[in-house]
Each structure stands twice: as structure tokens, then as C-alpha cells.
Amino acid sequence: MQIRGYRDAISFVATQSGIDKQKIAVFGESASSLGAQFIGVFDDRVRAVVAYTPVCGNSATKFDTSNEKFDWLRENWSALDLSTVPARELAVRMCRLHEGEGPVIVEGDAAVSYTTRMRKKYPGDWSNQVFILQRKLEAQFNEPRLPAKYLKVPTLFVIATDDQQPVCELLTNRRCFDLINAPKQLIEITGGHFGLAYRDTEPYRLATSATIKFLHSVFGS
């Protein structure tokens, strides 16, 4: 659904005055970086991809070298009626707070701090309880390393060398970056998985500066 959201956002932006449709880039952070990578492959209107703290898996993550799964995803990502696909709802917790039920999806003290901060900033609109709707598909759109090798547009990866999340292992993120067969740039920062969530910090400044330079290099001034 998020990939379709990127598609629809691009369609809307492309209708706006003053927008150069030849200079459309997509951005994703954490799990959303997967959606950004997939749409960067599926949608020819995308000319660049920026992925912050991407979720590429760990040493146990298996990468399917065949094209069958990806071909199925390419064929079905846009039009498949998901309401016809069997699904189950899984209750999980954002972080290791007592609120909510189910396993934790984001580990570490930084996740607790971030969630606590968001609950204070948006009272009533932020909960530690998350529900995942898992559909039984022939291939999954959350397979961490699947889209990377199919990217053909300039791509920027910003990864944290001290990322606390098991599915953001440093060596695996680097290997995922190596799979990209397109103009690419890798920036490594410190600050963990949530380091880029706070403005006016060194990781944030490094990442934003690198992103601006990257986009200038792709699209010109």
C-alpha cells in the first residue's frame, strides 16, 4: 500500500505548476526506504532515490537470486485487489514499553525515548500499539534486499554504523548497497537508528547536507 501511496503522490505532484517532472526523487527512512526503493524500480517517473537508515536485514537474511519473486511483484504491485487476498492481523508493540501487547518491532532505549517523545508531542494521536496486516502473497513487498539490485536510478544510502536494529545490520546494509547497479553514493553516520529523527544534531546535518549535494549532482543546480 505504501508503494501505491508513493505512486499516487507522484501523480499529484506531477500536476502541480512549477514542478519539473524530469526531476522527481523519492525519499524513505527506515522501513519506508523499502517502499522508496521499490517505487524507484517500478515507476519510470522516479529519477532518484534517497534511503535513510534502510532496512536491509542481517546475516540471517537470505537473498533470492532468482527473478521469479520480483517479476511477480512488478506485475502485481499496482493493480492487485488486496481485499481478495487472505490476511491475518498481528498485534505488536512499537518499542519496549508496557503499553500494548505483542512482540517489540523496534529495539533499544532510543526507540523508547522516541516513542515517549512522540506521545508527549501528539497526545491522543500516538500509541505504542501497532497492528500489522499480513497478507498471504506469492512474494512479499517487505523482503529487505530484494529491490536493491534492480535499481537503475541514482541512489543515496545513509546508514548508521551504530544502528541498534537487528534488521539494519551494518555489514548487510553495505552489501545491499553494493547490489545497486546504478550511480550511487553511501554516507555513513553515527547516532543509531533514530539519530536522524532529531534536528540540529550532527548526524542530521551530515545527512541533509549529503542529500542536498547528491540531488544537486543528479539534477543540477
C-alpha positions in Angstrom: 0.0 0.0 0.0 2.8 2.4 0.8 4.3 1.8 -2.7 1.0 2.8 -4.2 1.0 5.8 -1.9 4.3 6.9 -3.5 2.8 6.4 -6.9 -0.3 8.5 -6.1 1.9 11.2 -4.5 4.0 11.4 -7.7 0.9 11.6 -9.8 -0.4 14.5 -7.8 2.9 16.4 -7.7 3.3 16.0 -11.4 0.1 18.0 -12.0 1.3 21.0 -10.0 2.6 24.1 -11.6 6.3 24.8 -11.3 7.2 21.1 -10.9 9.8 19.7 -13.3 8.6 16.2 -13.9 12.1 15.2 -15.0 13.4 15.9 -11.5 11.3 13.7 -9.3 13.1 12.0 -6.4 11.6 9.8 -3.6 12.7 9.6 0.0 12.2 6.9 2.6 13.5 6.3 6.1 13.8 3.0 8.0 11.1 0.6 6.7 9.8 3.2 4.4 13.1 3.1 2.5 11.9 -0.2 1.0 8.9 1.5 -0.4 11.1 4.2 -1.9 13.4 1.6 -3.5 10.5 -0.4 -4.9 8.8 2.7 -6.5 12.2 3.7 -7.8 12.3 0.5 -9.7 8.6 0.2 -10.7 7.8 3.9 -11.7 9.7 5.4 -14.6 8.9 8.9 -13.4 11.3 8.5 -10.5 14.7 9.8 -11.3 16.5 9.4 -7.9 16.1 7.5 -4.6 17.2 8.6 -1.1 17.1 6.0 1.6 17.9 6.8 5.3 18.7 4.1 7.8 17.5 1.4 5.3 16.2 -1.9 6.5 18.3 -4.5 4.6 18.3 -7.3 7.1 21.1 -9.1 8.8 23.4 -12.1 8.4 20.5 -14.5 8.5 18.6 -12.7 5.7 18.5 -14.7 2.6 18.6 -13.0 -0.8 16.6 -14.7 -3.5 18.8 -14.5 -6.6 16.1 -15.7 -9.0 13.8 -13.2 -10.8 10.5 -15.0 -10.1 9.5 -13.2 -6.9 10.5 -9.8 -8.3 8.7 -10.4 -11.6 5.5 -11.3 -9.6 5.8 -8.1 -7.5 6.4 -6.0 -10.6 3.3 -7.4 -12.2 1.0 -7.1 -9.2 2.2 -4.1 -7.2 -0.1 -1.6 -8.7 -3.4 -3.3 -9.5 -3.8 -6.4 -7.4 -7.0 -6.3 -5.4 -5.6 -6.9 -1.9 -9.1 -7.3 -0.4 -9.3 -10.7 -2.2 -6.1 -11.9 -0.5 -6.3 -13.8 2.8 -4.9 -11.8 5.7 -4.2 -12.0 9.4 -3.8 -9.2 11.9 -0.8 -9.2 14.2 -0.6 -7.1 17.3 2.9 -5.8 18.0 4.5 -3.0 20.1 6.4 -0.2 18.7 9.1 -0.4 21.4 9.7 -2.0 24.8 7.1 -0.1 26.7 4.5 -1.9 28.8 1.7 -0.2 26.8 0.2 -2.6 24.2 0.7 -6.2 23.5 2.7 -8.5 21.3 6.4 -8.6 20.3 8.5 -5.5 20.0 9.3 -4.4 16.5 11.9 -1.6 17.2 14.5 -2.4 19.8 16.7 -0.2 22.1 16.4 2.7 24.5 16.4 5.1 21.6 13.2 3.7 20.4 11.6 4.1 23.8 12.8 7.7 24.0 11.5 8.5 20.6 8.1 6.9 21.2 7.8 8.7 24.6 8.7 12.0 22.9 6.1 11.5 20.2 3.4 10.6 22.7 4.0 13.9 24.5 4.2 15.9 21.3 1.0 14.4 19.9 -1.2 13.4 22.9 -4.0 11.1 21.9 -2.6 10.5 18.4 0.4 8.3 19.2 0.2 4.8 20.6 2.8 2.1 21.3 0.3 -0.4 20.0 0.7 -1.3 16.3 -1.3 -3.7 14.2 0.3 -5.4 11.1 -2.0 -6.8 8.4 -0.1 -9.7 6.9 -1.4 -11.0 3.6 -0.5 -14.3 2.0 1.1 -13.3 -1.3 3.4 -15.2 -3.6 6.1 -12.7 -2.7 6.4 -10.1 -0.1 7.0 -6.4 -0.5 9.0 -6.2 2.7 11.8 -8.5 1.6 14.7 -6.3 2.7 17.3 -6.8 0.0 15.0 -7.5 -2.9 14.7 -4.2 -4.7 18.3 -3.0 -4.5 19.8 -4.9 -7.4 17.0 -3.7 -9.7 17.5 0.0 -9.1 18.6 1.8 -12.2 18.4 5.4 -11.0 20.9 7.4 -8.9 20.5 6.3 -5.3 21.8 7.6 -2.0 22.1 5.4 1.1 22.6 7.0 4.5 23.3 4.2 7.0 24.1 4.4 10.7 27.3 2.5 11.7 25.8 2.0 15.2 22.2 1.2 14.2 20.6 -0.8 17.0 18.0 -2.6 14.9 18.7 -6.3 14.2 17.3 -5.8 10.6 19.7 -2.9 9.9 23.0 -4.7 10.4 25.9 -2.6 9.2 27.6 -5.3 7.0 24.3 -6.3 5.5 23.4 -2.7 4.7 26.7 -2.3 3.0 26.2 -5.5 1.0 22.8 -4.3 0.0 24.3 -1.0 -1.2 26.8 -3.0 -3.3 24.0 -4.7 -5.1 22.8 -1.4 -6.6 23.8 -1.3 -10.3 23.3 2.4 -10.8 25.0 5.7 -9.9 25.1 5.6 -6.1 26.5 7.2 -3.0 26.9 5.8 0.5 27.1 8.0 3.6 27.8 6.5 7.0 26.8 8.4 10.1 26.6 7.7 13.8 23.6 8.3 16.0 21.8 5.0 15.7 18.5 4.2 14.0 16.8 7.3 15.5 19.7 9.7 15.1 18.1 11.4 12.1 14.8 12.0 13.9 16.2 15.0 15.8 17.0 18.2 14.0 20.1 20.3 14.8 22.3 17.3 15.6 25.5 16.4 13.8 24.0 13.2 12.2 21.1 15.2 10.9 23.3 18.0 9.5 25.6 15.4 7.8 22.7 13.5 6.2 20.8 16.6 5.0 24.0 18.2 3.6 24.8 15.0 1.8 21.3 14.7 0.4 21.4 18.3 -0.9 24.7 17.7 -2.6 23.5 14.3 -4.0 20.4 15.9 -5.5 22.4 18.7 -7.0 24.7 16.2 -8.6 21.8 14.4 -10.1 19.6 17.3 -11.2 22.0 20.2 -11.3 21.6 23.5 -9.5 
